[in-house]
Amino acid sequence: MSTFVLIHGGGDVGWSWHLVAAELVARGHEVFAPDLPAGDDSLTLEDYADAVVAEVGPRRDVVVLGHSFGAFTAPLVAERLSADLLVLAAGMIPAPGEPPERWWSESGYLAAAEAQAAIDGGLTGNEDPYVSFYNGVPRELADEALRQERAHPSSAAMEVPWPLKVWPDVPTRVIVFADDRFFPPRFLRDLARERLGVVADEVPGGHCAMLSRPTEIAEMLVGYLD
């Protein structure tokens, strides 16, 4: 049995992982999907990591996953928990010392998103969240996700440089969602190679594929344990 720690993205809650969590539990694993603190602009990425570590407590055989903005917190948690594996799913792969607010330009995202939007007729980065975030997600689940949106991350978390000087000494995998209209898949695959030297894996689904493709995601995660 492994312990999976699933860290949500910006504006989100742990509920977003409930379908994947159920799949993992059915396969005999333990799952934590905490709600990171929200509504406090003084909290930093370190504070978010503190909250996750406090909830998980002493566990062994830990797999830490960070989705989207959660990729800034997940490596901090993985290092503190001495995780066996770190997974970034449609993740904003950080660079040492890079403030999250600068990631958008320094990672090459802005240019990549603009180029992809020109190809797909404006689907990528569309202002309608049902188009850009929840494509492929059943409407009732997308509606519930939007109802649960919160003020996260904080201004401090966006402005303070990412605190790690080097990537944690934890095996790292990257998952790209093939139909992602927020982070173009090709951009994320390139970023994974450039920043981590990792060849990304791919599953179907949009940016919130955990609500549309939970079985495929769970199977990939469990497959990493072999």
N, C-alpha and C positions, 0 to 999 in steps of 0.2 A: 504493500500500500504506500502510495505517495501522498503528500500534502500539496495541493495546488492553491496558490495564492494569486487571485485574479484581481488586478488593479484596473479600475475603470479610467476612462478618458475625461477630458474637460467637460464640465457641465453635467456630468453623468452621475450615476449611482451604481452600487454593487448589483442592484436588481438586473442590470443589463446583461449580467452573466448567468442569470438563473437557469436558463435552458441548458447551457453548457455544463453548469454545476450539476444539474440533475443527471446528465449523461455520465459525468465523471464519477459521481456517487454510485450510480448503477453499476459501474465497472469496479467498484470496491475502493475508491479513493476518498480522501478527506478534502474538503474545499472550504476556503475562506474567500469571500468576495465583499470586503468591507466598503462602507461609504467613507470616502476621504472627507476631511473637514471642509466645510464650505461657509461662505458668508463672513469670513474674517480676512481682511486684506493684509494683515500683518504676518500671516502664516507663510512659511517657506516650504520648499521641497523637503527639507530635513524634517520639518514638522509633519508633513504627510507621511514620510517614511516612519517616523516615530509612532504615528497612529496605527499603521499597518503592523509593525513589529509588536506593539503592545497587544494587539488583538490576536495575533497568531501565537505568540508565546514560544516556548521551547519546543521545537518540532525537528524531526529528522526527515531525510528524503524529501526535501522541499523543492518544488518547482514554482518559480515566480514568473507571472505573465503581466506585461503592461500593454494596454491598448491605447493607441493614439497618444494623447498627452501623458497617459500613464507611463509611457516609456521613459519619462524623466525621473519618475519615482521608483520604478521597478528595479533598476540597477542598484540603487541605494539600499533597497530592501534585500535584494539578493546577496549583496555583500555582507550586510549585518546578520542575515540568517544563515550564512554559509551555505547557500542554496546549491543543489546539485545541477540545476539548469535554470537559465534565464531565457524567456521567450518574449519577443516583441511582436505584437499582432497589429498590423497597420500602424506601426509605432513611429513617433517622432524621434528618431535615433539621435541622441544628443552627442555633442563633442565636449571634451573637457573644457571648462571655463566659459562655455557658451550660454548666455542668458536665453531662456526659452523665447523671449520676445524677439530675439535676433535670429532664431532658427529659421523662420519663414524665408528670409532673404539669404542667409549664409548657407543653408542647405541646398539652395537652388529650387526650392519649392515654388516660389512665385512665378518664375519663368516657366517651369514645367507645367504648372496648372494652367497658365495662360495658353501655352502651346496646345495642351490637350483639349481645352475648351474650344479652341479654334477648329479642332478636328471633329469634335463630337457635337458641335452646335450649341455649346454653352451648358451642357449637362454637368461637366466638371466645375465645381465651385458655384453651382447654382444657388441662388438665395433661398429657394424653397427647400427646407430640410428633408421633405419627403423625396425630393429628387436627388439631392447631393449626399445625404446621410443614410436614408432609410429605403433606398431602392431595393426591392426584393423582399422587404420585411412586411409581413402581414399588417394590414392597416391598424388593427386593434392594438398590436404590439407597438407600432410606431407612435400611435396616439398616446399610449401609456408612457412610453419613453419621454415624449415631449412634456407630458404632465409632471414628470419627475425631475426636470431640469433644475439645476441649482447654480449658485454663484461660486463656481470653482473652475479654474484655479484663481488664486489671489493675485493682486498686483505685485506683492513681494515675490511670490513664486515665479512670476514672469520676468521680473527685473533682475533678480540675483543670479550671478553666474552659476551654472551647473557645478556642484561642489567637488565631484571626483576629478582627480588629476589624471587618472588612467582608468580604462575600462576594468571593471572588477574581474578577478581571476575565476570566472564562472563560465562554463560552456554556454554559448549563446546561439539561439536559433531565431530566425526572422520569418514571419508568416505575412504574405501579401494577399489581400483579397482581390480576386481577379476582376471584379466589377466595381471596384472602389471609384466613386465619383468625387471624392474629396482629396485623397492622396493617389495620384495616378500610379498604377502598379509598376510601370517601367521606372518611374522616378524612385520609388521605394527600393526596387531591386538594385538600381545603381547606387543608391545611398548605402544600402547594406554592404555592398562590395567595397565602396570607397571608405566608409567609416569603420567597418568591422571586419572586412575580409570574409564576409559570409555570403553564401549563395542562398537567396531566399527561397522558401517553399511557398506554394500557392494553393489556396482553396477558393471555391466559387463564393460569390456574394459581394455585397457592397460594403461600405465603411463599417456598418454595424452588422456584419455577417453573423455575429454571435446570436442575433435574434432571428436569422433566416436560415443559417446553416450550422446549428449547434452540433449535430451528429458528426459532420465532417471535421469540425474543429476539434471536438473531443477525441475523435479517432486519431487525428494527427498528433495531438498532445500525448496521448497514451503511447503512440508509436515511437515518440522520442525516448521513451523509457527503456526500449529494447536494446 
